[in-house]
Amino acid sequence: MNLSIVIPLLNEQESLPELHNWIVKVMQTHNYSYEILFIDDGSTDASWNVIEKLSHENPNVIGIRFLRNYGKSQALHAGFAKAQGDVVITMDADLQDSPDEIPELFRLITEDNYDLISGWKKKRYDSVVAKNIPSKLFNWAARKTSGVKLNDFNCGLKAYKNIVIKNIEVSGEMHRYIPVLAKNAGFGKIGEKVVIHQARKYGSSKFGMSRFINGFLDLITIWFLSTFGKRPMHLFGLLGSIMFVIGFLFAFYLGIDKLFINTSGRLITERPQFYLSLTAMIIGTQLFLAGFLGEIILRTKNNEERYKISEELGRKS
């Protein structure tokens, strides 16, 4: 199979028929074998009814319905688990991503041998203050922190080799950082393509300003996980050891000073330096234990189910 189109959605009943027809037209024009995976992330409108209708009309349509809203990352995870195409395309369901971009994205993966191509919405139709400026700041911070030189981490239109999406773990709200996850997994050929950004035709955006705050927090998380996620003892153990040694040496100095240098001076317990050294040793011990417990958790944890599917349509794996 040439292509898997993975589309997470939430309350997009108006746009789904038009999006489906547009994708099918592109697939037929270029004679691609394909599947379209609609992941309904707990919609409260008639989105699932529309997906059911499309699935009955087109055997290439697969529907996955969550019991409730779990988030875009979980929807992508479910879609990636099902996808069978050699190239996997992700796009939003609001018609702001153009299916006409798919052939060139497919070519870049299959002919130019990129592992991942990320869309860049160079010209946007969003609010400058509410979205454009925060997005530019967010992308700048993401580039500096991750080392992945992309201009638009938030763009939902991306193309992947199948092997990439089968070897990355998308959880929490990490969908913004799939290129970073891919890089950390060892997929180094990551490119970018300027894509058309269309004004929203139906409904309203499901994301507010909070997504940028969460995005920065997730950026710190992914930096930490990529650096110390598999070896927490290297961070917490090192910091704890340094803190403990500093506190111990300070306490040792205070003891020597009281016993041999300033024997008639104040009691050690009357000196504030004693409590500083004691606090340093306690904090150092706690940090060391945090690293030790982190190592134990990594070796004993089980993968927990992150979302629950209520219904599926189309091909069964």
N, C-alpha and C positions, 0 to 999 in steps of 0.2 A: 504493500500500500504506500502511495506517495506521501499523502498528507493527513495529519490529524489536526483539526481546528478545535482548540479548546476554548470555550467561552463561558466564564463564570458570570452569573447575573443575579440581580436582585430587583424585582418589580420592574421589568422591562417588557411588559406584554405588548405595547404598541410597536416596538421596534423589531421584535423577533421575526415576524413574517418577512419584513423587508430585508433584514440582515440575511436570513436564510436564502432567500431568492437571489440576492446579490452574490453570496458565496457560491451557490450552485451554478450561476451563470459563469463565474470565473473558472470554476472547476471544469465545466463542460467545454468552455472555449479552449482551454489548454490541455484537455483530455487527461486530467489527473484522476487517479483513483484516490478516494478520500473518505473521511468520516468527519462528522461534525458532532462534537460533544458539548451539549448544553448542561451546565451544572447550576441547578436552581438552589441558590443559597438561602433558602427559607423565605421565598417570596410570599407576600400576603395578597397579591393581586391574582390575575388569571394567567400568569406566566406559564405555570405547569400545564394548564389546559392547552395553551398554544403549542408547547413542546410536544404534548401527546398527539396533537393533530398533525404536526410536522413529521413526527416519527411514523405515523400511519401512512402518510403520503410519500415519504422518502426513507427507504431502508438504511440509508447512510447516516441518518440522524440517531444519535444516542442521547438519552436523557438520564440525568442523575439528580435526584431530589433529596435535599437535606431535611431533617425533621424541623430544624430551626436555623436561624442565621448564625453561622459559625465564622464567617469571614472569608475574604478573597483567597488567602493563603491555603485554607483548608479546601476550598473549592478547586483551586489549581492542583493541589495534591491528589484529590480524587480523580480529576481529569487526567493527570499525568500517569496515574496507576493504570488507567484504562487504555490510554493512547497506544496505537499500534503502528502509526505511520512512520516512515523513515525520517520525515521532517515534521516537527510539531510546531504549530503556530498558535500563539495565544493572542486573543484580542478581546476588547470590551464589547458589551452587547448594546451600547447606546448609540451606535452608528457614527461615533466620532472617529473610529478607526476604519479605514477604507480597505475592503477586501481586494481592491485592485492592486494593492501593494504585495499581495501574496506571491505572484509569479517571480518577482525580483528577489524577494526574501528566500524563496525556494531555490533560486539559481545560486545565490550567494552561499547557501549551505551545501548544495550538491556539487556545484562546479568549482567554486572558490574555496571549498573545504573549510568554511568557518564552523566553529563549534556552536556559536551563538551570535545572532544578530539582534541588536536592540534598536527599536524605532526611536527617532528623535523628532519630536514635534517642534520644529524650529519656529514655525509661525503658529501661534495659538489663538484660540477664540474664547479663552477663559478671562475672568476678571483679572486685571493687572495687579490690583492690591491684594485681593483675596487668594489668588492662586499663582500668578506668574512670578511675582517677586519672591514669595516664600519658596516656590519651586526652585528658582535659581540659587537661592541660598542653600537649600537642602542639597541640590546636586553638587554644588561646590564643596560642601562639607563631605559628601559621600566620596567624591573623587579624591580629596586629600587624605581621607581616612583609609579607604580601601585600596587605593592604587589603581583602580579600574577607571580608565579614561573615557567615560561616557558623559554626554551632555544632558541626558534625560533618563534617569533611573526609573522614573515613575511611569513611563510610557507602557501601556498594556500590550502594545503590538510588538511581539518578539517572535523570533524563529530559533529553533533548537534542533540539533541532531537528537534522534531518539535516545541515544546512549547518555546524553547529558541529563535529560529529565528523569531518567531511571537511576541516576547516581547522585542526585541532590535531594536534600530533605527540606521541604518548604513547610515551615510551621509558624505559629504565632502570627505575626504580621510581616513576615520576611519576604513576601512577594516582591517588595520593592528592591530587594537585594539579590535576586536570583543570579544576575551576572557575577556578583561577589561570591555567592555560594558555588557557582560553577568554577570560578577561578581557584577557590580554595580546594575544590575537588580535583584540580589538575587539568582543567580544560582552559588552555591559555589563548586560543585563537578566538577572541571576542571582538566583534566589529559593530559598527553603527551605521544606520541608514536614515537619511532624512525622509520623513513620511508626512503625508497630508493629515492635517488635523481639521476635522469638520465641526461646525457648530452643532451643539446638541439639538436634535429635532423633536424628541419627545421627552416628557418628564423633567426631572431635575437631578442634579448630581447627588450621589449618595455619600460623598465625602466632604467633610468640613475642614476648618483650620486645624482641628485636633489631629488630623492625620500627619501634619508636618511635625508637630510636637512628638507624636508617637514615632514618627520616622527617625528623628534625631536620637531618641532613646533606643530604638531598635538598632541604629547604626553603632552606638556604643556597645550594645549587646553582641552584635555580630563581630565587631572587632575583638572583643574579649574572648568570644567563643572560638574564633579562628586562631587566636594567639595562644590561649590557655585552656580552651575547652576540653582538650584531651589530656591535659597535664596541670590541673589546678594546683598541685603541690609545688610546681615550679614558681608560681606567684605567691600564694599564701604561705607556703613553707619558707620561702626565701625572706619575705617581709617579716614573718613571725620570728624567724631565727635572728634576723638583724635587730628587731625590737627587743627580744629577750636578752641578747648579748649586751646591747647598750645598757639596758636596765640592770643587768647583773654586774657589769663592770662599774657602773655608777655606785651601786650598793656596796660592792667590794671596796671601792675607794673610800666611801663613808666609814666603813668598818675599820680600815687601816688608819684613817685619820683619827678616829676616836680612840683606838687602842694604843697607837704609838706616836702620833703627832700632836694632837690637841686633846690630851686626856682629860683636862679639866673643863672642857667646853660643854656645850649643850648635849643632852641626850640625842641619840640618832633619831628617835621618834619625834623629837621636837623640831627637827629640821625639815623644811618643805622638800628639799632634794630627795629625802628618803621616800616620800610618797610619789614623787615623779618616777623614781627608779622602780618602785613597786608597781606602779601603773603600767610602765613600759613592759615589765616582765609578764604581767597578767595579759595585756593586749597581745604581746608576742606569742604567748601560749595559746590564746584563742585563735589567732590567725593560723598558727601551725595546725591546730586541731581542725579548723575549717578546711584547710587543704587536704588533710588526711581523710576527713569525712567525704570530701568531694571525690577523692580517688576511689573510696569504697563504693559510693553511689554509682560512679561510672561503670564499675565492674559488676554491679548487681542489678542495675535498673532494667526494667522491661519496657518495651515500646507500648505506650498506652493508646487506645483508640481515641482519636482527637475529634471525630465527628460521627454522626449516625445518619445513615441513608434510609429514607423511608420507602422510596420507589426507584426503580430503574426501567428504562425503556431501551429497546434495540438490542444489539449484540450482547451476549453474555460471555464473560471471560471465564 
